C-alpha cells in the first residue's frame, strides 16, 4: 500500500492503492485516520463508497466510525455515513402548521412529543424532523417492559473469558438518551434520539430521572466505566411519539406536559387529506386501469369520514380517531395485487376488500372496545352495500368474527 513512509495520506495514495482498499477494510480506516485533506475522505466515501462496499447499506462500522471521528469530515459527510440506508421520505406530509410548530419547539431546546391518533404519520415525521434538525438520529420503540434503564442506562451483567473459564462481571450499559449524548459528543454532531410509542410504557417510571436532568442540565445522567460523565447536551434533541387514540392530554402526567413541548398531529384539513389520497392513488395505481381512481378515492373518503365522524347509514357517531396514512398501504397492496394473475389481477373488486381486511380493519380492531367493534362491523357492512364497485365483504367478515368472539367471551363471564 502507498504511503508506507508515514507521511500524510493523499488522494493520489488512495487512487494508487484502490485495489488494496477494496480488499482490506482496515486499510480504509488507516487511510481515513492519516488523510492529508478532506479530499481523501471525499474520494473514499463520496466517490468510491468504500463504507458501503465493506460495511453494507447501513450501520456504523469501523470505516463510518472513523469518518465520524475524523476532524477533516464536515457535517455533510458525517450525515452521509451515519444515515446510509435511511429510507425516510423527503416529502413532509403533515400539515404545514404542525411542521412549523415542531421545528420551532425543537429550537427552544425542549424535548418534543408528537401526539395524536394512529395513522397521522407521527413516526415518519419524527424521523424527518430529526434529519432536518440534526446530523443523525436513532429510533427506539417503547415496550411495556421499559424502565428508566432503557432511557438513561444502568449496571448490567457481562460474561468474560473463554469457554469453560467464563466469569460474570458487571459494567455500565448506556440507555437511549445517554447513548445519544455520547454519540453527539464523540462524533461532534447534532444528534436526535427518537422514543417511539412511549404510551406503551409507564411514562412516569421511564422518564423519572430524565425529568430531573431536563430541569438541571448539569445533572449527571450516568457515568461510564471509563469515568466519563454523561449530561444532557444542547446538541442532543429528544423527540417522542405518543398514540393518543383513547386518551387526551389531560390524562397525561403533568410532569411530561410541563417539561416537553406537546405538538399535536390530529385532523387533516379536507383538502390536505384528499390531496394525500389522490397522490397515493396516482403514484401507486396510475398505470393500472383495473380500479377506477375516482371510485377508490370516494371509498377512502367515506371510510375515513365514517370512522372519524360517524355515518348516516349506520345512524352511529364516530368510531374512533383514525389518521389518513393507513390508506397508502391500501394503494401499495393494490399495486402489487393487480399486476399478477396469480394474485388479484382477475378480481380487482375483491382486491380492494382484501386490502382493507389486511391494513385497515385490524388496526381499528387493535384498539377497539366492544361497542366500537360493533360499530366497525356495521360500518363495513354499510360500506359494502354502498359501493357496488368493490367487494368489501372480507373487511366486514373480519370485523364480524371479532365481534362474535367478543360476544362469546362476554357470555362466558355471565
C-alpha positions as CSV (number, residue, x, y, z in Angstrom):
1,X,0.0,0.0,0.0
2,X,1.2,3.5,-0.8
3,X,2.4,5.9,1.8
4,X,4.5,3.4,3.8
5,X,6.7,6.3,4.9
6,X,4.1,7.5,7.4
7,X,3.5,10.9,5.7
8,X,0.0,12.3,5.4
9,X,-2.1,10.1,3.2
10,X,-3.1,11.9,-0.1
11,X,-5.8,11.3,-2.7
12,X,-3.0,10.1,-5.1
13,X,-2.1,7.5,-2.5
14,X,-5.7,6.4,-2.3
15,X,-6.1,6.2,-6.1
16,X,-2.9,4.1,-6.4
17,X,-4.0,1.7,-3.6
18,X,-7.6,1.4,-4.6
19,X,-7.4,-2.4,-5.2
20,X,-6.0,-2.9,-1.7
21,X,-8.5,-0.5,-0.1
22,X,-11.3,-2.5,-1.8
23,X,-9.9,-5.8,-0.4
24,X,-8.9,-4.8,3.1
25,X,-11.3,-2.8,5.4
26,X,-8.6,-1.9,8.0
27,X,-6.6,-0.1,5.2
28,X,-9.6,2.1,4.6
29,X,-9.7,3.0,8.3
30,X,-6.0,3.8,8.2
31,X,-6.4,6.0,5.1
32,X,-9.1,8.0,6.8
33,X,-7.1,8.4,10.0
34,X,-4.0,9.5,8.1
35,X,-5.8,11.6,5.5
36,X,-4.0,14.8,4.5
37,X,-7.2,16.6,3.5
38,X,-10.9,16.2,3.2
39,X,-10.4,15.4,-0.5
40,X,-9.2,12.0,0.6
41,X,-12.4,11.4,2.5
42,X,-14.4,12.6,-0.4
43,X,-12.7,10.2,-2.7
44,X,-13.1,7.2,-0.4
45,X,-16.7,7.8,0.8
46,X,-18.4,10.0,-1.8
47,X,-16.9,8.7,-5.0
48,X,-15.8,5.1,-4.2
49,X,-18.4,4.5,-1.4
50,X,-15.9,2.1,0.3
51,X,-18.0,2.3,3.5
52,X,-20.9,0.7,1.6
53,X,-18.5,-1.8,-0.1
54,X,-17.2,-3.1,3.3
55,X,-20.0,-2.4,5.7
56,X,-23.2,-2.7,3.7
57,X,-26.0,-0.3,3.2
58,X,-26.4,0.7,6.8
59,X,-25.0,0.6,10.3
60,X,-21.9,2.3,11.8
61,X,-18.9,0.0,11.4
62,X,-15.1,0.9,11.7
63,X,-15.0,2.8,8.5
64,X,-18.0,5.0,9.2
65,X,-16.9,5.5,12.8
66,X,-13.5,6.7,11.5
67,X,-15.2,9.2,9.3
68,X,-17.5,10.4,12.1
69,X,-14.5,10.9,14.4
70,X,-12.2,12.5,11.8
71,X,-11.5,16.2,12.3
72,X,-11.4,16.6,8.5
73,X,-15.0,15.3,7.9
74,X,-17.6,18.1,7.5
75,X,-21.2,17.7,8.7
76,X,-22.4,16.8,5.2
77,X,-20.0,13.8,5.0
78,X,-20.8,12.8,8.5
79,X,-24.5,12.8,7.7
80,X,-23.9,10.8,4.6
81,X,-22.3,7.9,6.5
82,X,-24.5,8.0,9.6
83,X,-27.7,7.9,7.5
84,X,-26.6,5.3,4.9
85,X,-29.6,3.2,4.0
86,X,-32.1,5.5,5.7
87,X,-35.3,5.3,3.8
88,X,-37.1,8.3,5.4
89,X,-39.2,10.0,2.6
90,X,-38.1,13.6,1.9
91,X,-41.6,14.9,1.3
92,X,-43.3,16.1,4.6
93,X,-47.0,15.2,4.5
94,X,-48.1,16.6,7.9
95,X,-49.9,19.9,7.8
96,X,-47.6,22.9,7.5
97,X,-48.7,24.3,10.9
98,X,-47.6,21.1,12.6
99,X,-44.2,21.1,10.9
100,X,-43.6,24.7,11.8
101,X,-44.6,24.2,15.5
102,X,-42.4,21.1,15.8
103,X,-39.3,22.7,14.3
104,X,-39.8,25.8,16.4
105,X,-40.2,23.7,19.6
106,X,-37.0,21.8,18.9
107,X,-35.1,25.1,18.6
108,X,-36.2,26.1,22.1
109,X,-34.2,23.2,23.4
110,X,-37.3,21.4,24.8
111,X,-37.9,17.7,24.2
112,X,-40.8,17.3,21.8
113,X,-43.8,15.0,21.9
114,X,-45.7,14.4,18.7
115,X,-49.1,13.1,19.8
116,X,-52.2,12.1,18.0
117,X,-54.3,9.1,16.8
118,X,-52.9,6.2,14.9
119,X,-52.2,6.8,11.2
120,X,-51.3,10.5,11.4
121,X,-47.7,10.0,10.4
122,X,-46.0,10.6,13.7
123,X,-43.1,8.2,13.4
124,X,-42.2,9.2,9.8
125,X,-42.5,12.9,10.7
126,X,-40.3,12.3,13.8
127,X,-37.5,11.0,11.5
128,X,-38.0,13.8,9.1
129,X,-37.8,16.3,11.9
130,X,-34.7,14.7,13.2
131,X,-33.0,14.8,9.8
132,X,-33.9,18.5,9.4
133,X,-32.6,19.5,12.8
134,X,-29.7,17.1,13.3
135,X,-27.0,15.2,11.5
136,X,-28.1,11.8,12.6
137,X,-30.6,10.0,14.8
138,X,-31.5,6.7,16.5
139,X,-35.0,5.3,16.8
140,X,-36.2,3.3,19.9
141,X,-39.7,1.8,20.1
142,X,-41.0,1.5,23.6
143,X,-42.4,-1.7,25.1
144,X,-44.4,-2.3,28.3
145,X,-41.2,-3.7,30.0
146,X,-39.2,-0.5,29.6
147,X,-37.7,1.1,32.7
148,X,-35.6,4.1,33.4
149,X,-32.6,2.0,32.5
150,X,-33.8,1.9,28.8
151,X,-33.7,5.7,28.8
152,X,-30.7,6.5,31.0
153,X,-28.8,3.3,31.4
154,X,-27.6,1.3,34.4
155,X,-25.4,-1.6,35.5
156,X,-25.7,-4.8,33.5
157,X,-24.1,-8.3,33.6
158,X,-21.3,-9.2,31.1
159,X,-19.7,-12.6,30.6
160,X,-16.0,-12.5,30.1
161,X,-13.3,-15.1,29.4
162,X,-13.1,-18.1,27.1
163,X,-15.3,-21.2,27.0
164,X,-15.0,-23.1,30.3
165,X,-13.3,-20.2,32.1
166,X,-16.1,-17.6,31.9
167,X,-16.7,-15.2,34.7
168,X,-19.7,-12.9,35.3
169,X,-18.8,-9.2,35.7
170,X,-20.9,-6.0,35.7
171,X,-20.5,-2.9,33.5
172,X,-22.3,0.3,32.7
173,X,-24.9,0.0,29.9
174,X,-26.0,3.3,28.3
175,X,-29.7,3.9,27.6
176,X,-31.2,5.5,24.6
177,X,-30.7,9.1,25.6
178,X,-27.3,8.7,27.3
179,X,-26.0,6.8,24.2
180,X,-27.3,9.7,22.0
181,X,-25.4,12.2,24.1
182,X,-22.2,10.1,23.8
183,X,-22.6,9.8,20.0
184,X,-23.1,13.6,19.7
185,X,-20.0,14.2,21.8
186,X,-17.8,11.6,20.2
187,X,-18.7,12.5,16.6
188,X,-19.0,16.2,17.0
189,X,-22.6,16.3,15.6
190,X,-26.1,17.3,16.5
191,X,-27.9,14.1,17.2
192,X,-31.6,13.2,17.8
193,X,-33.0,10.4,19.9
194,X,-36.5,9.3,18.9
195,X,-38.5,7.5,21.5
196,X,-41.4,6.0,19.6
197,X,-44.8,5.0,21.0
198,X,-44.0,5.9,24.6
199,X,-47.5,5.3,25.8
200,X,-46.7,1.6,25.6
201,X,-44.6,2.0,28.6
202,X,-45.2,3.6,32.1
203,X,-44.2,7.2,31.2
204,X,-43.7,8.3,34.8
205,X,-41.5,5.4,35.5
206,X,-39.2,5.5,32.5
207,X,-38.8,9.3,32.4
208,X,-38.3,9.9,36.2
209,X,-34.5,10.6,36.1
210,X,-34.8,12.3,32.8
211,X,-37.2,14.9,34.2
212,X,-34.6,15.9,36.7
213,X,-31.9,16.3,34.0
214,X,-34.3,18.4,31.9
215,X,-34.7,20.8,34.8
216,X,-31.0,20.8,35.5
217,X,-28.7,20.3,32.5
218,X,-25.7,19.9,34.8
219,X,-27.2,16.8,36.3
220,X,-25.2,13.7,35.5
221,X,-27.4,11.1,33.9
222,X,-24.8,8.3,34.2
223,X,-21.1,7.7,34.4
224,X,-19.4,5.3,32.0
225,X,-16.9,2.6,33.1
226,X,-14.1,5.0,31.9
227,X,-15.3,7.6,34.3
228,X,-16.9,9.8,31.7
229,X,-20.0,11.6,32.9
230,X,-23.0,12.0,30.6
231,X,-25.2,15.0,30.9
232,X,-27.9,16.3,28.6
233,X,-26.3,18.2,25.8
234,X,-27.6,21.1,23.7
235,X,-26.5,19.1,20.7
236,X,-29.0,16.3,21.5
237,X,-32.7,16.6,20.7
238,X,-35.3,14.2,22.1
239,X,-38.3,13.5,20.0
240,X,-41.1,11.3,21.3
241,X,-44.2,10.0,19.6
242,X,-47.4,9.1,21.5
243,X,-50.5,7.4,20.3
244,X,-53.5,9.2,21.8
245,X,-56.4,7.3,20.2
246,X,-58.0,6.6,23.5
247,X,-56.5,9.3,25.7
248,X,-56.4,13.1,26.0
249,X,-53.6,15.4,27.0
250,X,-55.5,16.0,30.3
251,X,-54.9,12.3,31.2
252,X,-51.1,12.6,30.9
253,X,-48.8,13.0,33.9
254,X,-48.4,16.7,34.5
255,X,-44.7,16.2,34.7
256,X,-44.4,15.5,31.0
257,X,-46.6,18.3,29.8
258,X,-44.6,20.8,31.8
259,X,-41.2,19.6,30.6
260,X,-41.9,18.6,27.0
261,X,-43.3,20.6,24.0
262,X,-46.5,18.9,23.0
263,X,-47.2,19.1,19.2
264,X,-50.5,17.6,18.1
265,X,-50.9,15.6,14.8
266,X,-54.6,15.1,14.5
267,X,-57.2,16.1,11.9
268,X,-56.0,16.9,8.4
269,X,-57.9,19.6,6.6
270,X,-60.3,18.1,4.0
271,X,-58.2,19.4,1.1
272,X,-54.9,18.2,2.6
273,X,-56.3,14.7,3.3
274,X,-57.8,14.5,-0.2
275,X,-54.5,15.5,-1.7
276,X,-52.8,12.7,0.2
277,X,-55.3,10.2,-1.1
278,X,-55.2,11.4,-4.6
279,X,-51.4,11.4,-4.6
280,X,-51.1,7.8,-3.3
281,X,-53.7,6.5,-5.8
282,X,-52.0,8.3,-8.7
283,X,-48.4,7.3,-7.6
284,X,-49.2,3.6,-7.0
285,X,-52.0,2.9,-9.4
286,X,-51.5,5.5,-12.1
287,X,-50.6,2.8,-14.8
288,X,-53.1,0.2,-13.5
289,X,-56.6,0.7,-15.1
290,X,-58.3,-2.1,-13.2
291,X,-59.7,0.1,-10.4
292,X,-61.4,3.4,-11.1
293,X,-59.5,6.1,-9.3
294,X,-62.5,8.3,-8.5
295,X,-64.4,5.4,-7.0
296,X,-61.4,4.4,-4.9
297,X,-61.0,8.0,-3.7
298,X,-64.7,8.1,-2.8
299,X,-64.3,4.9,-0.8
300,X,-61.3,6.3,1.1
301,X,-63.2,9.4,1.9
302,X,-66.4,7.5,3.0
303,X,-64.4,5.1,5.2
304,X,-62.3,7.9,6.8
305,X,-65.4,10.0,7.4
306,X,-67.4,7.1,8.9
307,X,-64.6,6.2,11.3
308,X,-63.9,9.7,12.4
309,X,-67.3,11.4,12.2
310,X,-69.9,8.7,12.1
311,X,-72.2,7.8,9.2
312,X,-75.9,8.3,8.4
313,X,-76.1,4.7,7.0
314,X,-75.5,3.2,10.5
315,X,-77.1,6.0,12.5
316,X,-74.0,5.9,14.6
317,X,-71.5,8.5,15.9
318,X,-67.7,8.4,15.4
319,X,-66.0,5.1,16.0
320,X,-62.5,6.5,16.9
321,X,-59.9,8.9,15.8
322,X,-58.0,7.4,12.8
323,X,-55.4,9.0,10.6
324,X,-55.2,9.0,6.8
325,X,-51.7,7.5,6.5
326,X,-53.1,3.9,6.7
327,X,-54.6,4.3,3.2
328,X,-51.3,4.5,1.5
329,X,-50.8,0.8,2.5
330,X,-54.0,0.0,0.7
331,X,-52.8,1.6,-2.6
332,X,-49.4,-0.3,-2.3
333,X,-51.3,-3.6,-1.7
334,X,-53.4,-2.9,-4.8
335,X,-50.4,-2.0,-6.9
336,X,-48.9,-5.4,-6.3
337,X,-52.2,-7.4,-6.3
338,X,-53.4,-6.0,-9.6
339,X,-50.3,-6.8,-11.7
340,X,-50.1,-10.5,-11.1
341,X,-52.5,-13.1,-12.5
342,X,-51.8,-15.4,-9.6
343,X,-53.0,-12.7,-7.1
344,X,-56.0,-10.4,-7.8
345,X,-55.5,-9.3,-11.4
346,X,-58.7,-11.1,-12.4
347,X,-60.7,-9.9,-9.4
348,X,-59.9,-6.2,-8.7
349,X,-63.1,-5.7,-6.7
350,X,-62.1,-8.3,-4.2
351,X,-58.6,-7.0,-4.1
352,X,-59.9,-3.8,-2.6
353,X,-61.8,-5.7,0.1
354,X,-58.7,-7.8,0.9
355,X,-56.6,-4.6,1.2
356,X,-59.0,-3.2,3.7
357,X,-59.1,-6.5,5.5
358,X,-55.3,-6.5,5.7
359,X,-54.4,-3.0,6.5
360,X,-57.4,-1.0,7.8
361,X,-59.7,-3.3,9.9
362,X,-57.0,-4.9,12.0
363,X,-55.7,-1.5,13.0
364,X,-59.2,-0.4,14.1
365,X,-59.8,-3.6,16.0
366,X,-56.5,-3.4,17.8
367,X,-57.6,-0.5,20.0
368,X,-61.4,-1.0,19.9
369,X,-63.6,-1.7,22.9
370,X,-66.7,-3.9,22.5
371,X,-69.1,-1.0,21.4
372,X,-66.6,0.1,18.9
373,X,-66.2,-3.4,17.4
374,X,-70.0,-3.4,16.9
375,X,-69.7,-0.1,15.1
376,X,-66.8,-1.3,12.9
377,X,-68.8,-4.3,11.8
378,X,-71.8,-2.2,11.0
379,X,-69.7,0.4,9.2
380,X,-68.1,-2.1,6.8
381,X,-71.4,-3.8,6.1
382,X,-72.9,-0.4,5.2
383,X,-69.9,0.5,3.0
384,X,-70.1,-2.9,1.2
385,X,-73.8,-2.1,0.4
386,X,-73.0,1.4,-0.7
387,X,-70.1,0.6,-3.0
388,X,-71.2,-1.8,-5.7
389,X,-67.8,-1.3,-7.4
390,X,-65.9,-3.1,-4.7
391,X,-66.3,-6.3,-2.6
392,X,-65.7,-5.2,0.9
393,X,-67.1,-8.4,2.4
394,X,-63.7,-9.6,3.6
395,X,-63.3,-6.5,5.7
396,X,-66.8,-6.8,7.1
397,X,-66.3,-10.5,7.8
398,X,-63.2,-9.9,9.8
399,X,-65.0,-7.4,11.9
400,X,-67.9,-9.8,12.4
401,X,-65.7,-12.6,13.5
402,X,-64.0,-10.4,16.1
403,X,-67.5,-9.2,17.3
404,X,-68.6,-12.8,17.6
405,X,-65.5,-13.7,19.6
406,X,-66.1,-10.8,21.9
407,X,-69.7,-11.8,22.5
408,X,-68.7,-15.4,23.3
409,X,-66.1,-14.1,25.8
410,X,-68.6,-11.8,27.4
411,X,-71.1,-14.7,27.6
412,X,-68.5,-16.8,29.4
413,X,-68.3,-14.3,32.2
414,X,-72.1,-14.2,32.8
